[in-house]
Amino acid sequence: MTDAAAHDPNPTAPYYRRHIFFCLNQRDNGQACCAQHAAQAAFEHCKAQVRALGLAGPGQVRVNKAGCLDRCAGGPVAVVYPEGVWYTYVDLADIDEIVTSHLRDGVVVERLCLPPDVGR
């Protein structure tokens, strides 16, 4: 057993309670991609909101960049784990709602969920 595991009251607990990945993929061939929809700004805003609400860090929430998540037709997209909930968003107010409702309170924002049949 590692020293860290010996001090962890629940060594099987996930390192992060929730993890959100933002597709920031940029395509040079003119095909649809999340970068065309201000995905970088949404990622940065989400990261700032998570920090401002005190939700960042181990045992809480992690905000990450991702390459292509292969759901380009619904872009921009983000996915929250461990639930595996896929979101699309229009503006920073949508990001705020995902942060407070889902990342903080655990309530899925149904109106922003990406339909399951949307792919590339």
Steps between C-alpha positions, in 0.01 A plus 500: 500500500636843411548763767221711342259205496572429868377851589201508264179404683349377171776390259244399233340846483553678167771764499246749358128490578427638152717559196394719205679482165460773237568416137738769371577329170590720203469361147700663223300345217185709553300222665286582800688509828448625854776762472274687252251553783717676762569176685826636644316793660238263643773276645677797661172635638406161647841464663469849654146433626598167655788673681284796606243266655768307687429182305848440356743239621528141614172353618309768313498611135762502224461701178702365206572569134440219255576439136227380269221324688345389167163670552579791266149538361379610843789733571608654712493208741613409849456178695471450877623184668438274684141546378597512131264792432565677169424869469481755227491868585440838338646756736672555833164504682460135392842423646399670827189281515703182441744603775240582764240239414705197399857548622403648835152360572500176298189591300525443123404800285259313272444788256873504413543124458628390162259253335649149499487465121722804431840393376756632263 
